[in-house]
Amino acid sequence: DWTVTELKFRFVAKEKDGSIRWDRKFKQSIIPIEPLSTGSCRIRATGVEGVSSFDWNIEEALGYKVK
């Protein structure tokens, strides 16, 4: 029932030993994603050279309800 217009992500960059290099949140306005469909977006981050792994998740999705 919702059209998504903005996503908020959390990315955690980890070193080889598992320690956290950085923990960042990003907000991305997107081309609206209609109900029951998919979309994509890209986020560029600095300070990723030599990062061993990333954990990420969508923290929040914003949009409006379709009538």
SVG drawing of the C-alpha trace seen along z (x, -y; Angstrom):
<svg xmlns="http://www.w3.org/2000/svg" viewBox="-7 -12 51 23">
<polyline fill="none" stroke="black" stroke-width="0.4" points="0.0,0.0 3.0,-2.3 5.2,-4.1 8.8,-4.4 10.6,-7.7 13.5,-7.7 15.7,-5.1 17.9,-5.4 20.8,-2.9 23.4,-2.0 26.8,-0.7 29.5,0.7 33.0,1.2 35.1,3.9 38.8,4.6 40.1,8.2 40.3,8.7 36.6,7.9 37.1,4.4 34.9,1.6 36.7,-1.0 33.6,-3.2 29.8,-3.1 27.8,-5.5 24.2,-6.3 23.1,-7.5 19.9,-9.0 19.1,-8.5 16.1,-10.0 15.2,-7.6 13.0,-7.3 9.7,-6.3 9.2,-2.6 5.6,-1.6 3.9,1.0 4.8,4.6 7.7,3.6 11.5,3.3 14.1,0.5 17.7,-0.2 20.1,-2.9 23.8,-3.5 25.7,-5.0 29.3,-6.1 31.4,-6.1 34.9,-7.3 37.4,-5.5 36.7,-2.1 40.2,-1.3 41.4,1.9 38.1,2.6 37.6,6.3 33.8,6.5 30.6,4.4 27.5,5.0 24.5,3.0 20.8,2.7 17.9,0.4 17.0,-1.5 14.0,-3.3 11.9,-3.6 9.8,-6.8 7.1,-7.4 3.4,-7.8 0.3,-5.6 -1.3,-5.0 -5.0,-5.8"/>
</svg>
